[in-house]
Amino acid sequence: MNPLPNSAFAPARSRVAAQRGTTLIELMIAIAILGIVAGAAFSLFNQQAKSSSTLQGQVGLSLALRNATSQLQLDLANAGDGYFQGVNIPSWPVGVTITNNWVAPGSTCYNSTTGEYGPNCFDQLNIISAANSTTYPPTNATDATGGTSATANCSYTSPTGGTGVPGSTTTVYAQAAPPNLAHPGGLTLAQTAAEFSIGDQLLFINLSGNQITSAVLAAAPTTNGKAVVLTIYQTQADGSNIIGSPATDPLNITTCDRTNTTNVCNPSNLNNVHNPFPHTRFGFQYCGSDWIIKLAPITYQVCSGPGSPIAPFACDQSSSSPDIQDPKLMRTQVVAGVSTSTIVMEQIIGFKLGAAIWNSVNNDYNSSTTLTYPDYYYDASKYAITNIDGTQQSVAFNYTLVRAIRASIIGRTVPNNDSAYTYRNTFDGGPYQVQGTATVVNPRNMSMNDN
């Protein structure tokens, strides 16, 4: 057998040479290229992740602002609802009250060192409406005899019209609730007494609707066999509540709006005085044809730590309050002395409320045509109306004249204090996104008798 010549193995050797492995240099070059491509891909992915996170934060903030505004609009639209049961009077007594926290020009409520927003950054809104008349039908005033005379059977929210004493109580009387659509046969005295609870705020309105006052129940109602006995914190002789005792009027329906020469409700504005004329819309005497109505108010307040409002929602006042880093807009409704509170929005850094007052206008003389537009006051102590001759007349804290509310809300995303997070907004320089919104609401139950 003849062996194969060496030339027979030549093609096999060529194939082996053609299939040799990658050299070390080639492998290093490939790894370097792969590293560059992978680094660029991860860098783009990281940027996209940050962008996506920022976008999600902005979308979440936008939705939160929209939801908060929608809830506020819904509640404000019903301000002043359910007051009059017997007659339809197109001049509603009060729909909202506002506590403005005024910051002087050149000052700020923002602590740039700690990044905290203090309580002076936020206003408080009280939306006043009557409790559901099906469950809590309104009743009429009377005296201890239970009579129905419009002139003889009367109760007094201040002792025989005298000066009220802070924290002191007095007694007023109510008739059994009269028939209405929900209760065709009316209620008994005991059933009427059961409507009310300690801490309820009551609104007293005379039959014509041009005099009101408000009082808080200081004790559980009883009956004397002829009338419902209501123990209330007494008012002043002019029907207003006692300044310095907010428990007598937590909704501030009458406390600040009274004949006074010292602006104790806004100490920062000492040069401003209250209405310079006696109030004719407040009264302390309510008789057989006048109404006593249980209120079911809704309050919007911001809890931001120490110094926050303590009523109606009990904000955390501790020095370590979580509200310091996360101010919360709270919505609280009080019915039958029981408060129900919910968080409307977190990370609030601004909540301001302006009010347009009936017959309060400015004239714009910078155009060829004189334009008239309403003022929006962000300090309730400066409410003023425009007289026929164009002069301004002070009506400080007169919430019955409020015809529109402009609410401004500013929110932020959750602060990112990671040192790698270098973004700072242009609003306050904080490590978060900031958005704001504003809405104007004309409460539909306000006066229809302004023309």
Helices and strands as residue ranges (DSSP letters): G 6-9, H 10-18, H 24-77, E 96-99, E 110-111, E 116-117, G 119-121, E 124-127, E 139-142, E 154-156, G 159-161, E 169-174, H 189-194, E 201-205, E 212-216, E 222-223, E 228-233, G 246-248, G 267-269, E 285-287, E 291-294, E 298-303, E 328-335, E 338-345, E 348-357, E 361-364, E 371-374, G 380-382, E 384-386, E 392-394, G 399-401, E 402-412, E 434-441
